[in-house]
Amino acid sequence: MLKTNIEWIKKNVPGDLKIWKEMISEIDWKDVKKKQLNKMRMDKERIQSEWKDFVALSPAEKWDRFINGERQLGRLYQKGAIAFTRREWKGLESTARDFQNWLILWADMIKMVMRDPMSIALGLFEYRWFSSYLASVAFFDRNTLGYRGRAVTMNRLLLADVYRYVENVIATLLMADRRIGGNDKINSKLMLFDEMTMAQMMAGFPGLIGIPYQLIPMFLVSELDQLICIPYIDAVESYGLPSDTCPVPTSECGCAILDALPHCGLGFISTSTPCDGSDMATSFQDRRLKQIGLPTYPLTLPVRYDDEDTVECGAQDMWHCIKWVEEITGEKWDWEHYFTVIRRFNEQTKMEMEKWEMNSTPYPQLIGPCYELFRKWNYEMDGGLEPSVMKTFYKVRKLMFQSYEEKCNPYRHPMKYRAVVWSCPAHYYANFSNWLANAWGIGVLVEMESLNFTKELNTTDKEEAIRDLARLYERMVMRKHTNGGYVHVLDELWKVCEQFNANFIIMYQHVCCKTMAGLQGLFDEQARERGLHLIWVEHDLMDPRTVSRRDMRAKVNNYMRAIIQAEPTDESLIEFEDDITW
């Protein structure tokens, strides 16, 4: 591996040094100086303004600020800045909780680097997406804005598990990448699968390392850096792909064109889920992966999953996929280990439903983006595979019930409205539900992509266990609602609103999603019949050029002021600039 590292340096560094030299020579240092002076001036004005406002407070208000934290979170955003002006003061206790978990995050990042410093350092130069993970700390801060008390700890714990998984995947990919390190020991165990393919099947192969292939270069990083997928989208559109296709499969194909995927692994499991766009991307990527010598298996599960007659078809495909993995890896399916993992996953599902039950009460405790991200990751990417995640479930469960008994409010401001998020959320605005809570007091109790398959999976009968696995895969994130008929996405919404006592619906309108567009009139009509507020919020999933984050906020702002005639909870969050902010 070190030999490969050295070969990479000899091959790339001389040319890179030339480029860097040219770039440095072309810098307008006068302009740099001007911008830095302007930034210092803006910082000075901000500090003076904040101090002036603090001095004007009454003694009681100053004490409230010290204990409970600041109220005007819009001040954390600065025009033209790539990160917050500073971290949020959450109050004495909540800031201490936040800082403790902030330190843990940095410690985990250092551990990741120390696994193989050379390969990871070279990854920064080989892949444009890797540098965007430097925004992880800002991502944590952005997604925990406004939280107070135990909610800070709970949501930090949830995000920490997601990020430990991400750190491990990044390190594994870079260490295995034949262009950088080419660790043969890792490559001999590495099985890749589509990021829209669930991970539970890997529970039967404890000797293998299963990794969602596009997750790191494209899927997850789009939530950290809203601009990262634009080069991928532009690359494939330059080959003639229409610009109105979904940015997820578009970005996946762009990754293949730009060769942004590490060269590693024994094989790749593709998927037909959740939609036709995935089929398109699969056929495109298949040709690219064959060029780098990576065999593929198309896991194609029936769309009409309500029909039990199709279950056997799905189960047979699962069996064939298992056999294919055995053939190319030499590993044998381990039933004992599979059942152990699935029992753990079943227990996690039970505790997940406890969260839903609590969020149906007047005192919900886990609301907002952290919980949403954790749920989707746990359901699809972890799936009970990592034993340590159970510790997080138990810790969060304990804290959740303690807060519920004390009727605690998760945010700085009490929630005024109870909301359900429906349809596909914008990746480039992963913390949108957090903004809703802080700006308008709209508490997001649950989102559509969290409401997936909750049946207890069989852990005794082998044939039925595989059929259950097929059922699970057929109902992966998003696919459960957008396939199989409007009853899954339309009728279920009203049931969910009733279950969670919700009076608001944040209806994402993914402008390039062909599946949901035909139901808009029915959604509007039936929401009016039920007396529910429904706000359409357009976005383009991974391309902020189509609909900006500011435009998304404007739809809510206009509705709240014109229809509800409400006043914002935090006026400073109504209008601010975040076009480039991480």
Buried (B, 14 or more C-beta within 10 A) or exposed (E): BEEBBEEBBEEBEEEEEEEEEEEEEEEEEEEEEEEEEEBEEBBEEBEEEBEEEEEEEEEEEEEBBEEBBBBEBBBBBBEEBEBBBBBBBBBEBBBEBBEEBBEBBEEBBEEBEEBBEBBBBBBEBBBBBBBBBEBBBBBBBBBBBBBBBBBBBBBBBBBBBBBBBBBBBBBBBBBBBBBBBBBEEBBBBBBBBBBBBBBBBBBBBBEBBBBBBBBBBBBBBBBBBBBBBBBBBBBBBEEEBEBEBBBBBBBBBBBBBBBBBBBBBBBBBBBBBBBBBBBBBBEBBBEBBEEBEBBBBBBBBBBEBEEEEBBEBBBEBBBEBBEBBBEEBEBEBBEEBBBBBBBBBBBBBEBBEBBBEBBBEEBBBBBBBBBBBBBBBBBBBBBBBBEEBBEBBEBBBEBBEEBBEEEBBBBBBEBBBBBBBBBBBBBBBBBBBBBBBBBBBBBBBBBBBBBBBEEEBBBEEEEEBBBBBBBBBBBBBBBBBBBBEBEBBBEBBBEBBEBBEBBBBBBBBBBBBBBBEEBEEEBEEBBEEEEBBBBBBBBBBBBBEBBBBBEBBBBBBEBBBEEBEBEBBBEBBBEBEBEBBB
